[in-house]
Structures are given as C-alpha cells and as structure tokens.
Amino acid sequence: MKTAMNKSTKLILLLSVLAFTFYCLFIQPELLGISISEKLNFPLGSLISWSGIVAYTLTLHLFIKLPTKTILLKISKLLRYFHIGLTLFWLPVSYFISGNLAFAFQNKPIAFKLWIGYTLVLLLFPLLLILVNRFGKSED
C-alpha cells in the first residue's frame, strides 16, 4: 500500500511540474524571458524547460512497466538509468552545445540541429523502452 501511495504522490508532483511547464509555455510565455542571471544570460525559460523535460521523463518511467524476463529486465533498467541520466544532463549539454544558457544559436545551424536531435532523443526514448517490453511479458 505504501508503494501505491508513494507512486501517486510522485505522479501528482510530476504532473504539477508538467502543468506548470505547459502553462508557462502556452499561457504565460513572457515568464520564460525573465532573467535568472543577467551575467550568465540565464532565462527562466531554460530552467522551466529543463524541469518539464525531467518531469516528462520521470512520469513516463512511472507508467512503463518493467519486463519480467531477466535479460530484458536488466536491459530495461540500464536503458532507464541511461535515459534519466541524459535527461538530468539536458541543461548542461544544451549549454555546451549552444555556448549560452539562453540556448541562442545565432549562426550555428549545426549546433542547433544537434540540440534539437538531443532533445528529440530524450522525448522519444520511452518508445525504445516500450519496444523492449514488447519482447517480454510486463509485470504489474
């Protein structure tokens, strides 16, 4: 019972972060431009986007069941940790690719494509986990 309560608490928290992220993106986009640090050129939008991507990833991991076959279970767990790690490093990797925390890619089309690719991999990675689960019966 404790696990179900724990899972529902996590789900409420993660969905709240996602709702706030979507609110900022679609209803109050002017919030995204607020500067956290003028010196670093760090807008609030970068932090909101990062928290939304992390919440999205963790929410999906709550719903994607683990396979029961031992080898697939090990692969699935490894892929999950890899995905969560890539997601947690989205902000620093984005900074590395763009060279700034505002993720401005002026005259850097290759860097922009790399950043879009990295972000898409994070967003679509759960499909790989679902595929792995198709090869083994899922546990409840």
SULGIUR-V722047 format. One record per helix or strand. SS is the DSSP state (alpha for helix, beta for strand). FROM is the first residue (numbers start at 1). TO is the last residue. Records with the same first field share a line. If there is no record, write none. Layout:
SS: FROM-TO, FROM-TO
This chain:
alpha: 2-27, 29-33, 44-63, 70-88, 90-98, 109-134
beta: 35-37, 42-43, 67-67, 138-138
